[in-house]
Amino acid sequence: MTGMSAFSPKLAMWGVAVLILFYFLLYFGYYAFFEIWWNGQTPGKRKVGIRVIKDSGRPLTPAESIGRNLMRIVDWMPFLYGVGIVSAFFTKGNKRLGDLLVGSLVVRETSLQELKPMWQTAPVVFAAGNTPVVLSAAPLGAGRLTPEECALIESFLTRRRSLDYDVRVRMADEVFRRIKEKLTIPSDNTRSVESLLEALSYERRATGHFS
């Protein structure tokens, strides 16, 4: 009996430790798992149409997603995300500590069908019959891009005005870097990266690939 009475407290301590570990993995692992598996989204984020990405526009790596969510431990202090709320209030971009740690931001998504060009209208002339025709330069190769790459371009062009200048430049460069090898860029090109992305969107739409 003495042995059993000494064993019971130890068993209880192990039980508590297992419960704490289970809660930790369930709470913090939930966010990290889904953000890795669903490319920056949890079921809740997907439902409301938001996603976590890097400041540059690229997806988070698994290590970055895990690090971001482990910082919830600090963000939660002293209770009810006290530190996280203060951090979001005083930092540019309203970021909590996890976002500052890995250089991430939360963006609102829009379905491809809802995306509309929001930049300056391309030059237009009117052909016979008063039919509008968009003037464009030589094709850049938009037809070689995947639907996902086209959606990435449209998404950036739609929300770029809400971004800080340095974030906007980095995101434009990152998007262009990912598709550059598929494009036909004139050797004498003088257009900016954003201008090229706009041209690609116009080119893609002109071929009827976007509604």
Number of C-alpha atoms within 10 A of each C-alpha: 6 6 7 8 9 10 11 11 11 11 11 11 11 12 12 12 12 12 12 12 12 12 12 14 13 12 13 17 16 14 22 24 19 16 25 19 12 13 18 24 22 20 13 10 17 14 9 10 14 17 19 22 23 20 21 19 21 16 18 21 16 16 11 20 25 20 16 23 22 17 18 18 16 17 21 14 12 11 11 10 16 13 19 24 16 15 19 16 13 11 12 10 15 17 21 25 22 24 26 18 13 19 16 24 19 18 14 13 15 15 10 16 9 7 17 13 13 13 11 7 9 13 10 12 11 10 9 6 6 8 9 12 13 13 9 12 7 10 15 19 15 23 17 13 15 11 13 10 16 21 19 16 20 23 19 18 21 16 16 19 12 8 14 11 11 11 15 21 15 14 21 23 18 17 20 18 11 11 16 14 9 13 16 12 14 10 6 6 8 9 10 11 16 20 12 17 23 20 20 22 20 18 21 20 14 12 10 8 13 16 9
